[in-house]
Amino acid sequence: MNKKETLEKVSELSQVTIADCKKVLDALEVVMQEELANRKGIRNIFDMLYKLIGVFKSK
């Protein structure tokens, strides 16, 4: 799934405009890049991703 397809799907499921979804996904990308840069080792990166998925599922 590319970025355009992701934006369209998120927009459809959330009933939020594609433009607003793009802003949110762009911000999330920056946050994830910063977090990944702060992590040392692949295990810590996977732990962070697992926790992030848990946050989304709990909402």
LUMLUMDREN-2810 file (N, C-alpha, C; in Angstrom, 1 decimal):
<atoms>
<atom><aa>M</aa><ch>A</ch><at>N</at><xx>0.9</xx><yy>-1.2</yy><zz>0.0</zz></atom>
<atom><aa>M</aa><ch>A</ch><at>CA</at><xx>0.0</xx><yy>0.0</yy><zz>0.0</zz></atom>
<atom><aa>M</aa><ch>A</ch><at>C</at><xx>0.9</xx><yy>1.2</yy><zz>0.0</zz></atom>
<atom><aa>N</aa><ch>A</ch><at>N</at><xx>0.7</xx><yy>2.1</yy><zz>-1.0</zz></atom>
<atom><aa>N</aa><ch>A</ch><at>CA</at><xx>1.5</xx><yy>3.3</yy><zz>-1.0</zz></atom>
<atom><aa>N</aa><ch>A</ch><at>C</at><xx>0.9</xx><yy>4.4</yy><zz>-0.2</zz></atom>
<atom><aa>K</aa><ch>A</ch><at>N</at><xx>1.5</xx><yy>5.6</yy><zz>-0.2</zz></atom>
<atom><aa>K</aa><ch>A</ch><at>CA</at><xx>1.0</xx><yy>6.7</yy><zz>0.7</zz></atom>
<atom><aa>K</aa><ch>A</ch><at>C</at><xx>-0.4</xx><yy>7.2</yy><zz>0.2</zz></atom>
<atom><aa>K</aa><ch>A</ch><at>N</at><xx>-0.6</xx><yy>7.3</yy><zz>-1.1</zz></atom>
<atom><aa>K</aa><ch>A</ch><at>CA</at><xx>-1.9</xx><yy>7.7</yy><zz>-1.6</zz></atom>
<atom><aa>K</aa><ch>A</ch><at>C</at><xx>-3.0</xx><yy>6.8</yy><zz>-1.2</zz></atom>
<atom><aa>E</aa><ch>A</ch><at>N</at><xx>-2.7</xx><yy>5.5</yy><zz>-1.3</zz></atom>
<atom><aa>E</aa><ch>A</ch><at>CA</at><xx>-3.7</xx><yy>4.5</yy><zz>-1.0</zz></atom>
<atom><aa>E</aa><ch>A</ch><at>C</at><xx>-4.0</xx><yy>4.5</yy><zz>0.5</zz></atom>
<atom><aa>T</aa><ch>A</ch><at>N</at><xx>-2.9</xx><yy>4.7</yy><zz>1.3</zz></atom>
<atom><aa>T</aa><ch>A</ch><at>CA</at><xx>-3.1</xx><yy>4.8</yy><zz>2.8</zz></atom>
<atom><aa>T</aa><ch>A</ch><at>C</at><xx>-4.0</xx><yy>6.0</yy><zz>3.1</zz></atom>
<atom><aa>L</aa><ch>A</ch><at>N</at><xx>-3.7</xx><yy>7.1</yy><zz>2.5</zz></atom>
<atom><aa>L</aa><ch>A</ch><at>CA</at><xx>-4.5</xx><yy>8.3</yy><zz>2.8</zz></atom>
<atom><aa>L</aa><ch>A</ch><at>C</at><xx>-5.9</xx><yy>8.1</yy><zz>2.5</zz></atom>
<atom><aa>E</aa><ch>A</ch><at>N</at><xx>-6.2</xx><yy>7.5</yy><zz>1.3</zz></atom>
<atom><aa>E</aa><ch>A</ch><at>CA</at><xx>-7.5</xx><yy>7.3</yy><zz>0.9</zz></atom>
<atom><aa>E</aa><ch>A</ch><at>C</at><xx>-8.3</xx><yy>6.4</yy><zz>1.8</zz></atom>
<atom><aa>K</aa><ch>A</ch><at>N</at><xx>-7.6</xx><yy>5.3</yy><zz>2.3</zz></atom>
<atom><aa>K</aa><ch>A</ch><at>CA</at><xx>-8.2</xx><yy>4.3</yy><zz>3.2</zz></atom>
<atom><aa>K</aa><ch>A</ch><at>C</at><xx>-8.5</xx><yy>4.9</yy><zz>4.5</zz></atom>
<atom><aa>V</aa><ch>A</ch><at>N</at><xx>-7.5</xx><yy>5.6</yy><zz>5.1</zz></atom>
<atom><aa>V</aa><ch>A</ch><at>CA</at><xx>-7.7</xx><yy>6.3</yy><zz>6.4</zz></atom>
<atom><aa>V</aa><ch>A</ch><at>C</at><xx>-8.8</xx><yy>7.3</yy><zz>6.3</zz></atom>
<atom><aa>S</aa><ch>A</ch><at>N</at><xx>-8.8</xx><yy>8.1</yy><zz>5.2</zz></atom>
<atom><aa>S</aa><ch>A</ch><at>CA</at><xx>-9.9</xx><yy>9.1</yy><zz>5.0</zz></atom>
<atom><aa>S</aa><ch>A</ch><at>C</at><xx>-11.3</xx><yy>8.4</yy><zz>5.0</zz></atom>
<atom><aa>E</aa><ch>A</ch><at>N</at><xx>-11.4</xx><yy>7.3</yy><zz>4.3</zz></atom>
<atom><aa>E</aa><ch>A</ch><at>CA</at><xx>-12.6</xx><yy>6.6</yy><zz>4.2</zz></atom>
<atom><aa>E</aa><ch>A</ch><at>C</at><xx>-13.1</xx><yy>6.1</yy><zz>5.5</zz></atom>
<atom><aa>L</aa><ch>A</ch><at>N</at><xx>-12.2</xx><yy>5.4</yy><zz>6.2</zz></atom>
<atom><aa>L</aa><ch>A</ch><at>CA</at><xx>-12.5</xx><yy>4.8</yy><zz>7.5</zz></atom>
<atom><aa>L</aa><ch>A</ch><at>C</at><xx>-12.8</xx><yy>5.8</yy><zz>8.6</zz></atom>
<atom><aa>S</aa><ch>A</ch><at>N</at><xx>-12.1</xx><yy>6.9</yy><zz>8.6</zz></atom>
<atom><aa>S</aa><ch>A</ch><at>CA</at><xx>-12.3</xx><yy>7.9</yy><zz>9.7</zz></atom>
<atom><aa>S</aa><ch>A</ch><at>C</at><xx>-13.2</xx><yy>9.1</yy><zz>9.3</zz></atom>
<atom><aa>Q</aa><ch>A</ch><at>N</at><xx>-13.6</xx><yy>9.1</yy><zz>8.1</zz></atom>
<atom><aa>Q</aa><ch>A</ch><at>CA</at><xx>-14.5</xx><yy>10.2</yy><zz>7.6</zz></atom>
<atom><aa>Q</aa><ch>A</ch><at>C</at><xx>-13.9</xx><yy>11.5</yy><zz>7.8</zz></atom>
<atom><aa>V</aa><ch>A</ch><at>N</at><xx>-12.6</xx><yy>11.6</yy><zz>7.6</zz></atom>
<atom><aa>V</aa><ch>A</ch><at>CA</at><xx>-11.8</xx><yy>12.9</yy><zz>7.7</zz></atom>
<atom><aa>V</aa><ch>A</ch><at>C</at><xx>-11.3</xx><yy>13.1</yy><zz>6.3</zz></atom>
<atom><aa>T</aa><ch>A</ch><at>N</at><xx>-11.2</xx><yy>14.4</yy><zz>5.9</zz></atom>
<atom><aa>T</aa><ch>A</ch><at>CA</at><xx>-10.7</xx><yy>14.7</yy><zz>4.6</zz></atom>
<atom><aa>T</aa><ch>A</ch><at>C</at><xx>-9.3</xx><yy>14.1</yy><zz>4.3</zz></atom>
<atom><aa>I</aa><ch>A</ch><at>N</at><xx>-9.0</xx><yy>13.9</yy><zz>3.1</zz></atom>
<atom><aa>I</aa><ch>A</ch><at>CA</at><xx>-7.7</xx><yy>13.4</yy><zz>2.7</zz></atom>
<atom><aa>I</aa><ch>A</ch><at>C</at><xx>-6.6</xx><yy>14.4</yy><zz>3.1</zz></atom>
<atom><aa>A</aa><ch>A</ch><at>N</at><xx>-6.9</xx><yy>15.7</yy><zz>2.9</zz></atom>
<atom><aa>A</aa><ch>A</ch><at>CA</at><xx>-6.0</xx><yy>16.8</yy><zz>3.3</zz></atom>
<atom><aa>A</aa><ch>A</ch><at>C</at><xx>-5.6</xx><yy>16.7</yy><zz>4.8</zz></atom>
<atom><aa>D</aa><ch>A</ch><at>N</at><xx>-6.7</xx><yy>16.5</yy><zz>5.6</zz></atom>
<atom><aa>D</aa><ch>A</ch><at>CA</at><xx>-6.4</xx><yy>16.4</yy><zz>7.1</zz></atom>
<atom><aa>D</aa><ch>A</ch><at>C</at><xx>-5.7</xx><yy>15.1</yy><zz>7.4</zz></atom>
<atom><aa>C</aa><ch>A</ch><at>N</at><xx>-6.0</xx><yy>14.0</yy><zz>6.8</zz></atom>
<atom><aa>C</aa><ch>A</ch><at>CA</at><xx>-5.3</xx><yy>12.8</yy><zz>7.0</zz></atom>
<atom><aa>C</aa><ch>A</ch><at>C</at><xx>-3.8</xx><yy>12.9</yy><zz>6.6</zz></atom>
<atom><aa>K</aa><ch>A</ch><at>N</at><xx>-3.6</xx><yy>13.6</yy><zz>5.6</zz></atom>
<atom><aa>K</aa><ch>A</ch><at>CA</at><xx>-2.2</xx><yy>13.8</yy><zz>5.1</zz></atom>
<atom><aa>K</aa><ch>A</ch><at>C</at><xx>-1.4</xx><yy>14.6</yy><zz>6.2</zz></atom>
<atom><aa>K</aa><ch>A</ch><at>N</at><xx>-2.0</xx><yy>15.6</yy><zz>6.8</zz></atom>
<atom><aa>K</aa><ch>A</ch><at>CA</at><xx>-1.3</xx><yy>16.4</yy><zz>7.9</zz></atom>
<atom><aa>K</aa><ch>A</ch><at>C</at><xx>-1.0</xx><yy>15.4</yy><zz>9.0</zz></atom>
<atom><aa>V</aa><ch>A</ch><at>N</at><xx>-2.0</xx><yy>14.6</yy><zz>9.4</zz></atom>
<atom><aa>V</aa><ch>A</ch><at>CA</at><xx>-1.8</xx><yy>13.7</yy><zz>10.6</zz></atom>
<atom><aa>V</aa><ch>A</ch><at>C</at><xx>-0.7</xx><yy>12.7</yy><zz>10.3</zz></atom>
<atom><aa>L</aa><ch>A</ch><at>N</at><xx>-0.8</xx><yy>12.0</yy><zz>9.1</zz></atom>
<atom><aa>L</aa><ch>A</ch><at>CA</at><xx>0.2</xx><yy>11.0</yy><zz>8.8</zz></atom>
<atom><aa>L</aa><ch>A</ch><at>C</at><xx>1.6</xx><yy>11.6</yy><zz>8.6</zz></atom>
<atom><aa>D</aa><ch>A</ch><at>N</at><xx>1.7</xx><yy>12.8</yy><zz>8.0</zz></atom>
<atom><aa>D</aa><ch>A</ch><at>CA</at><xx>3.0</xx><yy>13.4</yy><zz>7.9</zz></atom>
<atom><aa>D</aa><ch>A</ch><at>C</at><xx>3.6</xx><yy>13.7</yy><zz>9.3</zz></atom>
<atom><aa>A</aa><ch>A</ch><at>N</at><xx>2.8</xx><yy>14.2</yy><zz>10.2</zz></atom>
<atom><aa>A</aa><ch>A</ch><at>CA</at><xx>3.2</xx><yy>14.4</yy><zz>11.6</zz></atom>
<atom><aa>A</aa><ch>A</ch><at>C</at><xx>3.6</xx><yy>13.1</yy><zz>12.3</zz></atom>
<atom><aa>L</aa><ch>A</ch><at>N</at><xx>2.8</xx><yy>12.1</yy><zz>12.1</zz></atom>
<atom><aa>L</aa><ch>A</ch><at>CA</at><xx>3.2</xx><yy>10.8</yy><zz>12.7</zz></atom>
<atom><aa>L</aa><ch>A</ch><at>C</at><xx>4.5</xx><yy>10.3</yy><zz>12.1</zz></atom>
<atom><aa>E</aa><ch>A</ch><at>N</at><xx>4.7</xx><yy>10.5</yy><zz>10.9</zz></atom>
<atom><aa>E</aa><ch>A</ch><at>CA</at><xx>6.0</xx><yy>10.1</yy><zz>10.3</zz></atom>
<atom><aa>E</aa><ch>A</ch><at>C</at><xx>7.2</xx><yy>10.7</yy><zz>10.9</zz></atom>
<atom><aa>V</aa><ch>A</ch><at>N</at><xx>7.0</xx><yy>12.0</yy><zz>11.2</zz></atom>
<atom><aa>V</aa><ch>A</ch><at>CA</at><xx>8.1</xx><yy>12.8</yy><zz>11.9</zz></atom>
<atom><aa>V</aa><ch>A</ch><at>C</at><xx>8.3</xx><yy>12.2</yy><zz>13.3</zz></atom>
<atom><aa>V</aa><ch>A</ch><at>N</at><xx>7.3</xx><yy>12.0</yy><zz>14.0</zz></atom>
<atom><aa>V</aa><ch>A</ch><at>CA</at><xx>7.4</xx><yy>11.5</yy><zz>15.4</zz></atom>
<atom><aa>V</aa><ch>A</ch><at>C</at><xx>8.0</xx><yy>10.1</yy><zz>15.4</zz></atom>
<atom><aa>M</aa><ch>A</ch><at>N</at><xx>7.6</xx><yy>9.3</yy><zz>14.4</zz></atom>
<atom><aa>M</aa><ch>A</ch><at>CA</at><xx>8.2</xx><yy>7.9</yy><zz>14.4</zz></atom>
<atom><aa>M</aa><ch>A</ch><at>C</at><xx>9.7</xx><yy>8.0</yy><zz>14.0</zz></atom>
<atom><aa>Q</aa><ch>A</ch><at>N</at><xx>10.1</xx><yy>8.9</yy><zz>13.1</zz></atom>
<atom><aa>Q</aa><ch>A</ch><at>CA</at><xx>11.5</xx><yy>9.0</yy><zz>12.7</zz></atom>
<atom><aa>Q</aa><ch>A</ch><at>C</at><xx>12.3</xx><yy>9.5</yy><zz>13.9</zz></atom>
<atom><aa>E</aa><ch>A</ch><at>N</at><xx>11.8</xx><yy>10.4</yy><zz>14.7</zz></atom>
<atom><aa>E</aa><ch>A</ch><at>CA</at><xx>12.5</xx><yy>10.9</yy><zz>15.9</zz></atom>
<atom><aa>E</aa><ch>A</ch><at>C</at><xx>12.6</xx><yy>9.8</yy><zz>16.9</zz></atom>
<atom><aa>E</aa><ch>A</ch><at>N</at><xx>11.6</xx><yy>9.0</yy><zz>17.1</zz></atom>
<atom><aa>E</aa><ch>A</ch><at>CA</at><xx>11.6</xx><yy>7.9</yy><zz>18.1</zz></atom>
<atom><aa>E</aa><ch>A</ch><at>C</at><xx>12.6</xx><yy>6.8</yy><zz>17.6</zz></atom>
<atom><aa>L</aa><ch>A</ch><at>N</at><xx>12.6</xx><yy>6.5</yy><zz>16.3</zz></atom>
<atom><aa>L</aa><ch>A</ch><at>CA</at><xx>13.5</xx><yy>5.5</yy><zz>15.8</zz></atom>
<atom><aa>L</aa><ch>A</ch><at>C</at><xx>14.9</xx><yy>5.9</yy><zz>15.9</zz></atom>
<atom><aa>A</aa><ch>A</ch><at>N</at><xx>15.2</xx><yy>7.2</yy><zz>15.7</zz></atom>
<atom><aa>A</aa><ch>A</ch><at>CA</at><xx>16.5</xx><yy>7.8</yy><zz>15.8</zz></atom>
<atom><aa>A</aa><ch>A</ch><at>C</at><xx>17.0</xx><yy>7.7</yy><zz>17.3</zz></atom>
<atom><aa>N</aa><ch>A</ch><at>N</at><xx>16.1</xx><yy>7.8</yy><zz>18.2</zz></atom>
<atom><aa>N</aa><ch>A</ch><at>CA</at><xx>16.5</xx><yy>7.7</yy><zz>19.6</zz></atom>
<atom><aa>N</aa><ch>A</ch><at>C</at><xx>16.7</xx><yy>6.3</yy><zz>20.2</zz></atom>
<atom><aa>R</aa><ch>A</ch><at>N</at><xx>16.2</xx><yy>5.3</yy><zz>19.4</zz></atom>
<atom><aa>R</aa><ch>A</ch><at>CA</at><xx>16.3</xx><yy>3.9</yy><zz>19.9</zz></atom>
<atom><aa>R</aa><ch>A</ch><at>C</at><xx>17.7</xx><yy>3.3</yy><zz>19.5</zz></atom>
<atom><aa>K</aa><ch>A</ch><at>N</at><xx>18.2</xx><yy>2.5</yy><zz>20.3</zz></atom>
<atom><aa>K</aa><ch>A</ch><at>CA</at><xx>19.4</xx><yy>1.8</yy><zz>20.1</zz></atom>
<atom><aa>K</aa><ch>A</ch><at>C</at><xx>19.1</xx><yy>0.3</yy><zz>19.9</zz></atom>
<atom><aa>G</aa><ch>A</ch><at>N</at><xx>19.4</xx><yy>-0.2</yy><zz>18.7</zz></atom>
<atom><aa>G</aa><ch>A</ch><at>CA</at><xx>19.2</xx><yy>-1.6</yy><zz>18.4</zz></atom>
<atom><aa>G</aa><ch>A</ch><at>C</at><xx>17.8</xx><yy>-1.9</yy><zz>17.9</zz></atom>
<atom><aa>I</aa><ch>A</ch><at>N</at><xx>17.8</xx><yy>-3.0</yy><zz>17.1</zz></atom>
<atom><aa>I</aa><ch>A</ch><at>CA</at><xx>16.6</xx><yy>-3.4</yy><zz>16.4</zz></atom>
<atom><aa>I</aa><ch>A</ch><at>C</at><xx>15.5</xx><yy>-3.9</yy><zz>17.3</zz></atom>
<atom><aa>R</aa><ch>A</ch><at>N</at><xx>15.9</xx><yy>-4.5</yy><zz>18.4</zz></atom>
<atom><aa>R</aa><ch>A</ch><at>CA</at><xx>14.9</xx><yy>-5.0</yy><zz>19.4</zz></atom>
<atom><aa>R</aa><ch>A</ch><at>C</at><xx>14.1</xx><yy>-3.8</yy><zz>20.0</zz></atom>
<atom><aa>N</aa><ch>A</ch><at>N</at><xx>14.8</xx><yy>-2.8</yy><zz>20.3</zz></atom>
<atom><aa>N</aa><ch>A</ch><at>CA</at><xx>14.1</xx><yy>-1.6</yy><zz>20.9</zz></atom>
<atom><aa>N</aa><ch>A</ch><at>C</at><xx>13.2</xx><yy>-0.9</yy><zz>19.9</zz></atom>
<atom><aa>I</aa><ch>A</ch><at>N</at><xx>13.6</xx><yy>-1.0</yy><zz>18.6</zz></atom>
<atom><aa>I</aa><ch>A</ch><at>CA</at><xx>12.7</xx><yy>-0.4</yy><zz>17.5</zz></atom>
<atom><aa>I</aa><ch>A</ch><at>C</at><xx>11.4</xx><yy>-1.2</yy><zz>17.4</zz></atom>
<atom><aa>F</aa><ch>A</ch><at>N</at><xx>11.5</xx><yy>-2.6</yy><zz>17.5</zz></atom>
<atom><aa>F</aa><ch>A</ch><at>CA</at><xx>10.3</xx><yy>-3.4</yy><zz>17.4</zz></atom>
<atom><aa>F</aa><ch>A</ch><at>C</at><xx>9.5</xx><yy>-3.2</yy><zz>18.6</zz></atom>
<atom><aa>D</aa><ch>A</ch><at>N</at><xx>10.1</xx><yy>-3.1</yy><zz>19.8</zz></atom>
<atom><aa>D</aa><ch>A</ch><at>CA</at><xx>9.3</xx><yy>-2.8</yy><zz>21.0</zz></atom>
<atom><aa>D</aa><ch>A</ch><at>C</at><xx>8.5</xx><yy>-1.6</yy><zz>20.9</zz></atom>
<atom><aa>M</aa><ch>A</ch><at>N</at><xx>9.1</xx><yy>-0.5</yy><zz>20.3</zz></atom>
<atom><aa>M</aa><ch>A</ch><at>CA</at><xx>8.5</xx><yy>0.8</yy><zz>20.2</zz></atom>
<atom><aa>M</aa><ch>A</ch><at>C</at><xx>7.3</xx><yy>0.6</yy><zz>19.2</zz></atom>
<atom><aa>L</aa><ch>A</ch><at>N</at><xx>7.5</xx><yy>0.0</yy><zz>18.1</zz></atom>
<atom><aa>L</aa><ch>A</ch><at>CA</at><xx>6.4</xx><yy>-0.2</yy><zz>17.1</zz></atom>
<atom><aa>L</aa><ch>A</ch><at>C</at><xx>5.3</xx><yy>-1.0</yy><zz>17.7</zz></atom>
<atom><aa>Y</aa><ch>A</ch><at>N</at><xx>5.6</xx><yy>-2.0</yy><zz>18.5</zz></atom>
<atom><aa>Y</aa><ch>A</ch><at>CA</at><xx>4.5</xx><yy>-2.9</yy><zz>19.1</zz></atom>
<atom><aa>Y</aa><ch>A</ch><at>C</at><xx>3.7</xx><yy>-2.0</yy><zz>20.1</zz></atom>
<atom><aa>K</aa><ch>A</ch><at>N</at><xx>4.4</xx><yy>-1.2</yy><zz>20.9</zz></atom>
<atom><aa>K</aa><ch>A</ch><at>CA</at><xx>3.7</xx><yy>-0.3</yy><zz>21.8</zz></atom>
<atom><aa>K</aa><ch>A</ch><at>C</at><xx>2.8</xx><yy>0.7</yy><zz>21.0</zz></atom>
<atom><aa>L</aa><ch>A</ch><at>N</at><xx>3.3</xx><yy>1.2</yy><zz>19.9</zz></atom>
<atom><aa>L</aa><ch>A</ch><at>CA</at><xx>2.6</xx><yy>2.2</yy><zz>19.1</zz></atom>
<atom><aa>L</aa><ch>A</ch><at>C</at><xx>1.3</xx><yy>1.6</yy><zz>18.6</zz></atom>
<atom><aa>I</aa><ch>A</ch><at>N</at><xx>1.4</xx><yy>0.4</yy><zz>18.1</zz></atom>
<atom><aa>I</aa><ch>A</ch><at>CA</at><xx>0.2</xx><yy>-0.4</yy><zz>17.6</zz></atom>
<atom><aa>I</aa><ch>A</ch><at>C</at><xx>-0.8</xx><yy>-0.5</yy><zz>18.7</zz></atom>
<atom><aa>G</aa><ch>A</ch><at>N</at><xx>-0.3</xx><yy>-0.8</yy><zz>19.9</zz></atom>
<atom><aa>G</aa><ch>A</ch><at>CA</at><xx>-1.2</xx><yy>-1.0</yy><zz>21.1</zz></atom>
<atom><aa>G</aa><ch>A</ch><at>C</at><xx>-1.9</xx><yy>0.3</yy><zz>21.4</zz></atom>
<atom><aa>V</aa><ch>A</ch><at>N</at><xx>-1.3</xx><yy>1.4</yy><zz>21.3</zz></atom>
<atom><aa>V</aa><ch>A</ch><at>CA</at><xx>-1.9</xx><yy>2.7</yy><zz>21.5</zz></atom>
<atom><aa>V</aa><ch>A</ch><at>C</at><xx>-3.0</xx><yy>2.9</yy><zz>20.5</zz></atom>
<atom><aa>F</aa><ch>A</ch><at>N</at><xx>-2.8</xx><yy>2.6</yy><zz>19.3</zz></atom>
<atom><aa>F</aa><ch>A</ch><at>CA</at><xx>-3.9</xx><yy>2.8</yy><zz>18.3</zz></atom>
<atom><aa>F</aa><ch>A</ch><at>C</at><xx>-5.0</xx><yy>1.9</yy><zz>18.5</zz></atom>
<atom><aa>K</aa><ch>A</ch><at>N</at><xx>-4.7</xx><yy>0.7</yy><zz>18.9</zz></atom>
<atom><aa>K</aa><ch>A</ch><at>CA</at><xx>-5.8</xx><yy>-0.3</yy><zz>19.1</zz></atom>
<atom><aa>K</aa><ch>A</ch><at>C</at><xx>-6.7</xx><yy>0.1</yy><zz>20.3</zz></atom>
<atom><aa>S</aa><ch>A</ch><at>N</at><xx>-6.1</xx><yy>0.7</yy><zz>21.3</zz></atom>
<atom><aa>S</aa><ch>A</ch><at>CA</at><xx>-6.8</xx><yy>1.0</yy><zz>22.5</zz></atom>
<atom><aa>S</aa><ch>A</ch><at>C</at><xx>-7.7</xx><yy>2.2</yy><zz>22.4</zz></atom>
<atom><aa>K</aa><ch>A</ch><at>N</at><xx>-7.6</xx><yy>3.0</yy><zz>21.3</zz></atom>
<atom><aa>K</aa><ch>A</ch><at>CA</at><xx>-8.4</xx><yy>4.2</yy><zz>21.0</zz></atom>
<atom><aa>K</aa><ch>A</ch><at>C</at><xx>-9.8</xx><yy>3.9</yy><zz>20.4</zz></atom>
</atoms>
